[in-house]
Amino acid sequence: MAPTLASLVQHSALKLGVRAGEDRLETEVRWAHPSELDDPVPYMDGGELLLTTAMKLDAEDTDAMRRYVTRLAGAGVVGLGFAVGVNYDRIPQALVEAAQERDFPLLEVPRRTPFIAISKAVSAAIAADQYRAVTAGFDAQRELTRAALGTDGPAALLARLAAHVDGWAALYDASGAVVAAAPDWAARRAARLTAEAARLRERPAPATAVAGGTDEGEDRVELQSLGTGRRSRGVLAVGTGAPLGTAERYAVHSAIALLTLTTERSRSLHEAEQRLGAAVLRMLLAGEPDHARAVAGGLYGGLLDAPFRMLVAETAPGSATADSAAAGPDGRQPPDPLSVLADTVESAAARGGESVLVVPDGERLVVLAPDGGTAVGACFAHAETLEGRRSGGAGAHEHDKGTGEDGPEPVIGLSAPAGPIAASGAYRQAEQALSVARRRGRVLVEHEQVAAGSVLPLLADDAVRAFADGMLRALHDHDATGRGDLVASLRAWLSRHGQWDAAAADLGVHRHTLRYRMRRVEEILGRSLDDPDVRMELWLALKATAPGTD
């Protein structure tokens, strides 16, 4: 449970005493914050336990303390922790009386208890409460998934959901009729909300609404539309005695996804599956492979039990999108390149009997596919076709729909083979490969190609060139006066790793002349060439500004 003033008072290591507000110790503490300001209210957000040593307070002034306590209570501060043995040997009576008058919790903090110990106790309790909520949410997901796959379908799922939220749940179909409710008595309550459900169905999915909860003793009902089309295909209603907590919210979201999965057809069914895939992907990226397997169940077969590739794709920079591309001769818009890629991968996986996880992620597409399988092979073939079409080679095929001469193209990054426990690393690899593919104008780049490549092509960047120009400008300005060739001398010296004789020979000058020039470089730049970081930056600046750098 979340930390309260009572739990802090009962904490054996803190040794806190209660001087006022004994009846309000069950108040939840959202944070513990120290402040010595005489008016900390502008910096409070509500729910804090304020900690002070009264360094700037006249804690013995009765009127001042009444105003102080009144401001804190009005700002939503849940209590005041007063450190004794610092500025005051005990809590002044004026402050005690002011807190008692307002029934405002006042805690005595002994000198041996540092404020940081209280803050850590609150933080640890909040973290433990959040962990319990997330764990309970994952448990709910597993139970709801098992219920949805059972013979009773939505009815069993609603029963488990009602138990998890300690309330009731009901499902409306597309016509607005109540098709299932749990417990049984909830059907009568749900029938009184058909008008609210009807209004919600008229809004594009997903849409939510809240009914009730304004009167004491009245339940609070959240309604959530089901479906991903322009009209919802159903509505889920969840009634509780209080707003949903984190764990309950996990359960409701899981129920929404599962009910969408069981009520949608064809395209909508596929989109609901992608929602579960997104949840599995988030768990993998969060380092929770066991939870990912539990939520995925048998949906993705053995995909999470063998090495897979992570693929991240975007629309190529400057490429027309499905929304903005010019219509073709038949008046149709070119298809979205990411949709074409997803169809290509999924069709190949279906033909090869493989399981793949395809997740649209905003402007990106993320794919998990078995390493060495037909889906990855189809991705390579698709990229080769696009590259061949771009160069006008034999790789272009008329049946490669959605990739006409001026059609949009994807840019793809592919990770090295990885397992579920290394999913986040595979995602980073795919992003790095995607960045290189975007920079090099390639359709697809594998992470192995990034590791085997050179860093020099990465210097072809406006920001890098601007940095290089700024770093070398003073040397170029010097050379422009005809007083020496410092830039060429610096390049020769660095290329010879600081070997005076070899660099001087390359330049056709005496080594003493070269030494003088390098001292001038140091004087002009104000930096020492003995510093390896300086030498590295100067060398990269010279490479970035060299003629022909692309």
C-alpha positions as CSV (number, residue, x, y, z in Angstrom):
1,M,0.0,0.0,0.0
2,A,1.0,3.6,-0.5
3,P,2.9,5.3,2.4
4,T,0.9,7.1,5.1
5,L,1.8,9.3,8.0
6,A,0.9,6.3,10.3
7,S,3.3,4.0,8.4
8,L,6.1,6.5,8.9
9,V,5.3,6.9,12.6
10,Q,5.3,3.1,12.9
11,H,8.7,2.9,11.1
12,S,11.0,1.7,13.9
13,A,14.1,3.3,12.4
14,L,12.7,6.8,12.2
15,K,11.6,7.3,15.8
16,L,9.0,9.9,14.9
17,G,6.6,11.3,17.5
18,V,3.1,12.7,17.1
19,R,2.3,16.1,18.6
20,A,-0.9,16.9,16.8
21,G,-3.3,15.5,14.2
22,E,-3.5,12.0,15.6
23,D,-6.8,11.4,13.9
24,R,-5.4,12.1,10.4
25,L,-2.4,9.8,10.3
26,E,-4.0,7.5,7.7
27,T,-3.5,10.3,5.1
28,E,-1.4,9.1,2.2
29,V,2.0,10.7,1.7
30,R,2.9,11.4,-1.9
31,W,6.4,12.8,-1.1
32,A,8.6,14.1,1.7
33,H,10.2,17.5,1.0
34,P,12.5,19.6,3.3
35,S,12.1,23.4,3.2
36,E,13.3,26.2,5.4
37,L,11.2,28.9,3.6
38,D,8.8,30.9,5.8
39,D,6.3,30.4,2.9
40,P,6.9,27.2,1.0
41,V,3.4,27.0,-0.4
42,P,4.2,28.2,-3.9
43,Y,6.5,25.2,-4.3
44,M,4.1,22.6,-3.0
45,D,2.0,20.3,-5.2
46,G,-0.2,18.7,-2.5
47,G,0.3,15.5,-0.6
48,E,3.7,16.3,0.7
49,L,5.1,15.8,4.2
50,L,7.0,19.0,4.8
51,L,10.2,18.7,6.8
52,T,11.8,21.8,8.5
53,T,14.3,22.8,11.2
54,A,12.5,26.2,11.5
55,M,15.7,28.0,10.6
56,K,13.8,31.0,9.2
57,L,10.6,30.6,11.2
58,D,9.6,32.4,14.4
59,A,8.1,29.2,15.7
60,E,7.3,30.8,19.1
61,D,5.1,33.5,17.6
62,T,1.5,32.3,18.0
63,D,0.0,34.4,15.2
64,A,2.8,33.6,12.8
65,M,2.4,29.9,13.4
66,R,-1.4,30.0,12.9
67,R,-0.9,31.6,9.5
68,Y,1.9,29.2,8.7
69,V,-0.1,26.1,9.5
70,T,-3.2,27.5,7.7
71,R,-1.2,28.0,4.5
72,L,0.2,24.6,4.6
73,A,-3.2,22.9,5.2
74,G,-4.7,25.0,2.4
75,A,-2.0,23.9,0.0
76,G,-2.7,20.2,0.6
77,V,0.4,19.5,2.6
78,V,-0.5,16.4,4.6
79,G,1.8,17.0,7.6
80,L,4.8,18.8,9.1
81,G,7.9,17.1,10.4
82,F,9.8,19.4,12.8
83,A,13.4,18.6,13.6
84,V,14.2,19.1,17.3
85,G,17.7,19.6,18.7
86,V,18.8,21.9,15.8
87,N,17.3,25.3,16.1
88,Y,14.8,24.4,18.9
89,D,15.4,21.8,21.6
90,R,11.6,21.0,21.4
91,I,8.7,21.9,19.2
92,P,7.6,25.4,20.4
93,Q,4.2,25.4,22.0
94,A,2.9,28.1,19.6
95,L,3.4,25.7,16.7
96,V,1.9,22.7,18.6
97,E,-1.3,24.7,19.5
98,A,-1.6,26.0,15.9
99,A,-1.5,22.5,14.6
100,Q,-3.9,21.2,17.2
101,E,-6.4,23.9,16.4
102,R,-6.4,22.8,12.7
103,D,-6.1,19.1,13.5
104,F,-3.0,19.3,11.3
105,P,-0.5,16.4,11.7
106,L,2.7,17.5,13.4
107,L,5.5,15.0,13.7
108,E,8.5,15.4,16.0
109,V,11.8,14.4,14.2
110,P,14.6,13.5,16.7
111,R,18.0,14.9,16.0
112,R,19.5,11.5,15.2
113,T,17.0,11.0,12.3
114,P,18.1,12.8,9.2
115,F,15.6,14.2,6.8
116,I,17.1,12.0,4.0
117,A,16.1,8.9,6.0
118,I,12.4,10.0,5.9
119,S,12.6,10.9,2.2
120,K,14.1,7.4,1.5
121,A,11.5,5.7,3.5
122,V,8.7,7.5,1.6
123,S,10.4,6.8,-1.7
124,A,10.9,3.1,-0.9
125,A,7.3,2.7,0.1
126,I,6.1,4.4,-3.1
127,A,8.4,2.2,-5.2
128,A,7.2,-0.9,-3.4
129,D,3.6,0.1,-3.9
130,Q,4.2,0.7,-7.6
131,Y,5.9,-2.6,-8.0
132,R,3.0,-4.4,-6.3
133,A,0.6,-2.6,-8.6
134,V,2.6,-3.6,-11.7
135,T,2.9,-7.2,-10.6
136,A,-0.8,-7.4,-9.8
137,G,-1.5,-5.9,-13.3
138,F,0.6,-8.6,-14.9
139,D,-1.2,-11.3,-12.8
140,A,-4.5,-9.8,-14.0
141,Q,-3.4,-9.9,-17.6
142,R,-2.6,-13.6,-17.3
143,E,-5.9,-14.5,-15.6
144,L,-7.9,-12.4,-18.1
145,T,-6.1,-14.0,-21.0
146,R,-6.9,-17.5,-19.7
147,A,-10.5,-16.5,-19.1
148,A,-10.9,-15.1,-22.6
149,L,-9.5,-18.2,-24.2
150,G,-11.8,-20.5,-22.2
151,T,-15.2,-21.8,-23.3
152,D,-17.1,-19.1,-21.5
153,G,-15.4,-16.3,-23.4
154,P,-16.4,-12.7,-22.5
155,A,-18.5,-13.8,-19.6
156,A,-15.6,-15.4,-17.8
157,L,-13.4,-12.5,-18.6
158,L,-15.9,-10.0,-17.1
159,A,-16.1,-12.1,-13.9
160,R,-12.4,-12.0,-13.4
161,L,-12.2,-8.3,-14.2
162,A,-15.0,-7.5,-11.7
163,A,-13.0,-9.4,-9.0
164,H,-9.8,-7.6,-9.8
165,V,-11.4,-4.1,-9.6
166,D,-13.6,-5.1,-6.6
167,G,-16.7,-3.9,-8.5
168,W,-18.7,-4.9,-11.5
169,A,-18.2,-5.1,-15.3
170,A,-20.6,-5.2,-18.3
171,L,-20.2,-5.6,-22.0
172,Y,-22.5,-3.9,-24.6
173,D,-22.6,-5.0,-28.2
174,A,-22.7,-2.7,-31.3
175,S,-26.5,-2.3,-30.9
176,G,-26.2,-1.1,-27.3
177,A,-27.6,-4.3,-25.7
178,V,-26.0,-5.7,-22.6
179,V,-24.6,-9.1,-23.7
180,A,-22.8,-10.0,-20.4
181,A,-22.3,-8.7,-16.9
182,A,-20.6,-9.8,-13.7
183,P,-21.7,-10.3,-11.0
184,D,-25.3,-11.2,-12.2
185,W,-26.9,-8.2,-10.4
186,A,-24.7,-5.8,-12.5
187,A,-26.9,-6.4,-15.5
188,R,-29.6,-4.2,-14.0
189,R,-27.1,-1.4,-13.2
190,A,-25.7,-1.7,-16.7
191,A,-29.1,-1.4,-18.3
192,R,-29.5,2.0,-16.8
193,L,-26.4,3.2,-18.7
194,T,-27.5,2.3,-22.2
195,A,-27.9,6.0,-23.2
196,E,-24.3,6.8,-22.1
197,A,-23.1,3.7,-24.0
198,A,-25.0,4.8,-27.1
199,R,-23.4,8.3,-27.0
200,L,-20.0,6.7,-26.7
201,R,-20.5,4.5,-29.7
202,E,-21.1,7.5,-31.8
203,R,-17.6,8.8,-31.2
204,P,-14.6,7.4,-33.0
205,A,-12.9,4.6,-31.1
206,P,-11.2,4.6,-28.7
207,A,-13.3,6.8,-26.6
208,T,-14.0,6.9,-22.8
209,A,-16.6,8.4,-20.5
210,V,-17.3,8.5,-16.8
211,A,-20.8,8.3,-15.2
212,G,-21.9,8.6,-11.6
213,G,-19.6,8.9,-8.6
214,T,-20.8,12.4,-7.7
215,D,-23.1,11.4,-4.8
216,E,-21.9,9.7,-1.6
217,G,-22.4,5.9,-1.9
218,E,-22.9,6.0,-5.7
219,D,-20.6,3.9,-7.8
220,R,-18.2,5.4,-10.4
221,V,-18.6,3.9,-13.9
222,E,-16.0,4.2,-16.6
223,L,-17.1,3.3,-20.1
224,Q,-14.6,2.4,-22.8
225,S,-15.4,1.8,-26.5
226,L,-14.1,-1.3,-28.1
227,G,-12.8,-1.4,-31.6
228,T,-10.5,0.6,-33.9
229,G,-12.8,1.6,-36.7
230,R,-14.7,4.8,-37.1
231,R,-17.6,3.3,-35.1
232,S,-17.0,1.2,-32.0
233,R,-18.1,-2.4,-32.0
234,G,-18.9,-2.5,-28.4
235,V,-18.6,-0.8,-25.0
236,L,-17.0,-2.0,-21.7
237,A,-18.4,-0.6,-18.5
238,V,-16.6,-0.9,-15.2
239,G,-18.2,0.2,-12.0
240,T,-16.2,0.8,-8.7
241,G,-16.6,2.5,-5.4
242,A,-13.5,4.7,-6.0
243,P,-11.3,5.8,-9.0
244,L,-9.2,2.9,-10.4
245,G,-5.7,2.4,-9.0
246,T,-2.7,1.4,-11.0
247,A,-3.2,-2.4,-10.8
248,E,-6.9,-2.0,-11.5
249,R,-6.1,0.2,-14.5
250,Y,-3.8,-2.5,-15.8
251,A,-6.6,-5.1,-15.5
252,V,-9.1,-2.8,-17.4
253,H,-6.6,-2.1,-20.2
254,S,-6.0,-5.8,-20.5
255,A,-9.7,-6.5,-20.7
256,I,-10.2,-3.9,-23.3
257,A,-7.5,-5.4,-25.5
258,L,-8.9,-9.0,-25.0
259,L,-12.5,-8.0,-25.6
260,T,-11.4,-6.1,-28.7
261,L,-9.7,-9.3,-29.8
262,T,-12.8,-11.4,-29.4
263,T,-15.4,-9.0,-30.8
264,E,-13.6,-7.6,-33.8
265,R,-13.5,-9.4,-37.2
266,S,-10.9,-9.6,-40.0
267,R,-8.9,-6.3,-40.0
268,S,-10.0,-5.2,-36.6
269,L,-9.1,-8.6,-35.2
270,H,-5.6,-8.1,-36.6
271,E,-5.3,-4.7,-35.1
272,A,-6.3,-6.0,-31.7
273,E,-3.5,-8.6,-32.0
274,Q,-1.1,-5.8,-32.7
275,R,-2.1,-4.2,-29.4
276,L,-1.1,-7.3,-27.6
277,G,2.1,-7.4,-29.6
278,A,2.9,-3.9,-28.6
279,A,2.4,-4.9,-24.9
280,V,4.7,-7.8,-25.4
281,L,7.3,-5.6,-27.2
282,R,7.2,-3.1,-24.3
283,M,7.8,-5.8,-21.8
284,L,10.7,-7.2,-23.8
285,L,12.2,-3.7,-24.1
286,A,11.7,-3.2,-20.4
287,G,13.7,-6.3,-19.6
288,E,10.7,-8.5,-18.6
289,P,11.0,-11.5,-21.0
290,D,9.1,-13.8,-18.6
291,H,6.2,-11.4,-18.3
292,A,6.3,-11.0,-22.1
293,R,6.0,-14.8,-22.5
294,A,3.2,-15.0,-20.0
295,V,1.2,-12.3,-21.8
296,A,2.0,-13.6,-25.3
297,G,1.0,-17.2,-24.4
298,G,0.9,-19.3,-27.5
299,L,0.0,-16.3,-29.8
300,Y,3.5,-16.1,-31.2
301,G,4.5,-19.7,-31.0
302,G,8.2,-20.3,-30.3
303,L,9.2,-16.8,-31.5
304,L,10.4,-15.8,-28.0
305,D,12.2,-19.1,-27.4
306,A,14.7,-18.8,-30.2
307,P,17.1,-16.2,-31.7
308,F,15.2,-13.5,-33.5
309,R,16.0,-10.3,-35.5
310,M,14.6,-6.9,-34.5
311,L,13.6,-4.7,-37.4
312,V,12.9,-1.0,-37.2
313,A,11.6,0.8,-40.3
314,E,10.5,4.4,-41.1
315,T,9.5,6.1,-44.3
316,A,12.6,7.3,-46.1
317,P,13.4,11.0,-45.6
318,G,12.0,13.1,-48.5
319,S,9.9,10.1,-49.7
320,A,6.3,10.7,-50.4
321,T,3.9,9.2,-47.8
322,A,0.6,7.6,-48.4
323,D,-1.1,10.8,-47.3
324,S,0.9,13.3,-49.3
325,A,2.0,11.4,-52.4
326,A,0.5,12.5,-55.7
327,A,-2.3,10.2,-56.9
328,G,-1.5,7.8,-59.8
329,P,-3.1,7.6,-63.2
330,D,-6.0,5.6,-61.7
331,G,-6.6,8.3,-59.0
332,R,-5.4,6.0,-56.2
333,Q,-2.9,7.1,-53.6
334,P,0.3,5.1,-53.3
335,P,0.1,2.7,-50.3
336,D,2.0,3.4,-47.1
337,P,5.5,1.9,-47.5
338,L,5.4,0.5,-43.9
339,S,2.1,-1.2,-44.5
340,V,3.6,-2.8,-47.7
341,L,6.6,-3.9,-45.7
342,A,4.4,-5.4,-42.9
343,D,2.3,-7.3,-45.5
344,T,5.4,-8.6,-47.1
345,V,6.9,-9.9,-43.9
346,E,3.6,-11.3,-42.6
347,S,2.8,-13.1,-45.9
348,A,6.2,-14.7,-46.0
349,A,5.9,-15.8,-42.4
350,A,2.5,-17.4,-43.1
351,R,3.9,-19.2,-46.1
352,G,6.8,-20.5,-44.0
353,G,4.8,-21.4,-41.0
354,E,6.6,-18.9,-38.8
355,S,5.4,-16.6,-36.1
356,V,6.2,-12.9,-36.3
357,L,5.4,-9.9,-34.1
358,V,4.6,-6.8,-36.1
359,V,4.0,-3.6,-34.1
360,P,3.2,-0.2,-35.7
361,D,4.9,2.3,-33.4
362,G,3.8,5.9,-34.3
363,E,5.8,6.7,-37.5
364,R,7.7,3.5,-37.2
365,L,7.2,-0.2,-37.7
366,V,8.9,-2.7,-35.4
367,V,9.1,-6.4,-36.3
368,L,10.4,-9.4,-34.4
369,A,11.1,-12.3,-36.8
370,P,13.0,-15.6,-36.4
371,D,16.6,-15.4,-37.4
372,G,17.3,-17.0,-40.7
373,G,13.6,-17.5,-41.4
374,T,11.5,-16.7,-44.4
375,A,10.2,-13.4,-43.0
376,V,13.8,-12.0,-42.7
377,G,14.6,-13.3,-46.1
378,A,11.5,-11.6,-47.6
379,C,12.6,-8.4,-45.9
380,F,16.0,-8.6,-47.7
381,A,14.3,-9.5,-51.0
382,H,12.0,-6.5,-50.6
383,A,14.9,-4.2,-49.9
384,E,16.9,-5.6,-52.9
385,T,13.8,-5.0,-55.1
386,L,13.6,-1.4,-54.0
387,E,17.3,-0.8,-54.5
388,G,17.1,-2.4,-58.0
389,R,14.1,-0.3,-58.9
390,R,16.0,2.8,-57.8
391,S,19.0,1.9,-60.0
392,G,16.8,0.7,-62.9
393,G,18.4,-2.8,-62.6
394,A,16.9,-6.2,-63.0
395,G,15.7,-6.2,-59.4
396,A,12.6,-4.2,-60.3
397,H,9.4,-6.2,-60.7
398,E,6.0,-5.0,-61.8
399,H,4.3,-7.1,-59.1
400,D,6.1,-5.2,-56.4
401,K,2.9,-3.2,-55.6
402,G,3.2,0.1,-53.9
403,T,6.7,0.8,-55.1
404,G,6.2,2.6,-58.3
405,E,8.8,4.9,-59.8
406,D,7.8,7.9,-57.7
407,G,6.2,5.9,-54.8
408,P,7.2,6.1,-51.2
409,E,10.0,3.9,-49.9
410,P,10.9,2.6,-46.4
411,V,14.3,2.8,-44.7
412,I,15.1,-0.3,-42.5
413,G,17.5,-1.1,-39.8
414,L,18.1,-4.7,-38.8
415,S,19.7,-6.0,-35.6
416,A,22.0,-8.9,-35.1
417,P,20.4,-12.1,-33.8
418,A,19.3,-11.8,-30.2
419,G,17.1,-13.5,-27.6
420,P,14.3,-12.1,-25.4
421,I,16.6,-11.1,-22.6
422,A,18.6,-8.9,-25.0
423,A,15.6,-7.3,-26.8
424,S,16.4,-3.8,-25.7
425,G,20.0,-4.1,-27.1
426,A,18.6,-5.5,-30.3
427,Y,16.3,-2.5,-30.6
428,R,19.2,-0.1,-30.1
429,Q,21.2,-2.0,-32.8
430,A,18.2,-1.7,-35.2
431,E,17.9,2.0,-34.5
432,Q,21.7,2.5,-35.1
433,A,21.4,0.6,-38.4
434,L,18.4,2.6,-39.3
435,S,20.3,5.9,-38.7
436,V,23.1,4.7,-40.9
437,A,20.7,3.6,-43.6
438,R,19.0,7.0,-43.5
439,R,22.4,8.8,-43.7
440,R,23.7,6.6,-46.6
441,G,20.5,6.6,-48.6
442,R,20.1,2.9,-48.3
443,V,16.9,0.9,-48.0
444,L,18.3,-1.6,-45.5
445,V,21.4,-1.8,-43.3
446,E,22.3,-4.6,-41.0
447,H,24.0,-3.8,-37.7
448,E,26.9,-6.0,-38.7
449,Q,27.5,-3.6,-41.5
450,V,27.6,-0.7,-39.1
451,A,30.2,-2.4,-36.9
452,A,32.3,-3.3,-39.9
453,G,32.1,0.1,-41.5
454,S,34.1,3.3,-41.1
455,V,33.3,6.3,-38.9
456,L,34.4,8.7,-41.6
457,P,31.2,8.7,-43.6
458,L,29.4,9.9,-40.4
459,L,31.4,13.2,-40.7
460,A,29.2,14.2,-43.7
461,D,26.9,16.1,-41.4
462,D,26.2,19.9,-41.4
463,A,26.6,20.1,-37.6
464,V,30.0,18.3,-37.7
465,R,31.2,20.5,-40.6
466,A,30.1,23.6,-38.8
467,F,32.1,22.5,-35.7
468,A,35.1,21.7,-37.9
469,D,35.0,25.1,-39.7
470,G,34.7,26.9,-36.4
471,M,37.7,25.0,-34.9
472,L,40.0,25.6,-37.9
473,R,38.8,29.1,-38.9
474,A,41.6,30.9,-37.0
475,L,44.2,28.8,-38.8
476,H,42.7,29.4,-42.2
477,D,42.6,33.1,-41.5
478,H,46.3,33.0,-40.5
479,D,47.2,31.2,-43.7
480,A,45.2,33.6,-45.8
481,T,47.6,36.4,-44.9
482,G,50.4,34.5,-46.5
483,R,52.4,34.1,-43.3
484,G,52.6,30.4,-43.3
485,D,50.8,27.2,-44.1
486,L,49.6,26.0,-40.7
487,V,46.7,23.9,-41.9
488,A,48.8,21.8,-44.2
489,S,51.6,21.5,-41.6
490,L,49.1,20.4,-39.0
491,R,47.6,17.8,-41.3
492,A,51.1,16.4,-42.1
493,W,52.2,16.4,-38.5
494,L,49.0,14.6,-37.3
495,S,49.2,12.1,-40.2
496,R,52.7,11.2,-39.1
497,H,51.6,10.7,-35.5
498,G,53.7,13.7,-34.3
499,Q,57.0,12.4,-35.9
500,W,58.9,15.6,-36.6
501,D,61.4,14.3,-39.2
502,A,58.8,12.3,-41.3
503,A,56.3,15.1,-41.3
504,A,58.9,17.8,-42.1
505,A,60.1,15.6,-45.0
506,D,56.6,15.4,-46.4
507,L,56.3,19.1,-46.3
508,G,59.8,19.8,-47.6
509,V,60.8,22.0,-44.6
510,H,63.3,21.7,-41.8
511,R,62.0,20.1,-38.6
512,H,62.7,23.3,-36.7
513,T,60.4,25.1,-39.0
514,L,57.7,22.6,-38.4
515,R,58.2,22.8,-34.6
516,Y,57.7,26.6,-34.9
517,R,54.5,26.2,-36.9
518,M,53.1,23.8,-34.4
519,R,53.8,26.2,-31.6
520,R,52.0,28.9,-33.6
521,V,49.0,26.5,-34.0
522,E,48.9,26.1,-30.2
523,E,49.2,29.8,-29.7
524,I,46.4,30.6,-32.1
525,L,44.0,27.9,-30.9
526,G,44.9,28.3,-27.3
527,R,45.1,24.5,-26.9
528,S,48.0,22.0,-26.4
529,L,48.8,19.5,-29.0
530,D,50.1,17.2,-26.3
531,D,46.5,16.6,-25.4
532,P,45.3,13.4,-27.3
533,D,41.7,14.7,-27.3
534,V,42.8,17.9,-29.0
535,R,44.7,15.9,-31.6
536,M,41.7,13.7,-32.2
537,E,39.3,16.7,-32.6
538,L,41.7,18.5,-35.0
539,W,42.2,15.4,-37.1
540,L,38.4,14.8,-37.4
541,A,37.9,18.5,-38.2
542,L,40.5,18.2,-41.0
543,K,38.8,15.1,-42.3
544,A,35.4,16.7,-42.2
545,T,36.6,19.7,-44.2
546,A,38.8,17.9,-46.6
547,P,37.8,18.3,-50.3
548,G,35.6,15.5,-51.5
549,T,34.2,14.7,-48.0
550,D,30.6,13.6,-48.6
